[in-house]
Amino acid sequence: MRKAIVFLVLLMSSATAYAAFSVIGSGTCVTVGTTATELDDTSLPNDSDRYVLIHNESEDTPIRVGGQDVTASTGILVAPGEKFPSGDKLTGKNNFWAITASGEARVCIQEYK
């Protein structure tokens, strides 16, 4: 009996942990150029905190990721083919923005809660 109770508690805590990250957006791809572009997974509403994964699908164009005021020389550099996970949750309606120094890059965004 005691083993059954321990198993049930472990099972319930695993289900709770899974439920905490069970809302995953389908992702959105955008073209980023020399003007800052908002990165937003439109498949999920921005009504709560969420994590973000950004993928620079370009073969030869790096991007810079940051806030709305990101420039081609500021922000976090994401090399062609590389991914950038947000690490911390974004709050509310806050989004990342991206820009290139020249040319264009296809960038995909996926959010999860």
Secondary structure, 3 states (H helix, E strand, C coil): CHHHHHHHHHHHHHHHHHHHCCCECCCEEEEECCCCEEECCCCCCCCCCEEEEEEECCCCCCEEEECCCCCCCCCEEECCCCEEECCCCECCCCCEEEECCCCCEEEEEEEEC
